Amino acid sequence: MPRDPGKVILAGENMFEIFDCNRPKLGRFSEFNGTPQKEDQLIKGEAQPQTFTSFCYTAAEHLIGCSNLGDLFVIKNIEVFQVIDSMSLIAQGTPVGNRLQFKLVKANHFGFVAATDDVLYFFQYRPPKEEADANRGTYHCVLKWRAEEFKGTKITAISVCESEEC
């Protein structure tokens, strides 16, 4: 889908939709069911809407979506095939009891980079060991980077080279 010039992805408040723009009128991509949900997100007993605030396509043609609640979803062929467990990624120095709140994602040549307010997480795609499981590879965090320079600031944008030529 990332190489399909006939598709447009739009994200906004309470919206994450894929549209087909090969028609005279912009049409909703019928196979996609909107923003995936990791679980019911309850704050003060109320369900919270979950939308993508940042997303990118990787070289492996996976859509990586970062939700407003800080979750990371990996989507292939219009289906979620991996949800990144942020609890296992909490970096030293993060207050105990805090849940990671990913804000941004950006593809690079080996996977993608995700950012919280002050930590960068580098994810690498690992293809499956068996060819029969060609669609079963997963992303793993290979580096967490919190620079002293980031403390007391908030990361608001990421730019990385997306190819191996950098």
Secondary structure, 3 states (H helix, E strand, C coil): CCCCCCEEEEEECCEEEEEECCCCCCEECCCCCCCCCCCCCEECCEECCCCEEEEEECCCCCEEEEECCCCEEEEECCEEEEEECHHHHCCCCCCCCCCCCCCEEEEECCEEEEECCCCEEEEEEECCCCHHHCCCCEEEEEEEECCHHHCCCCCCCCCCCCCCCC
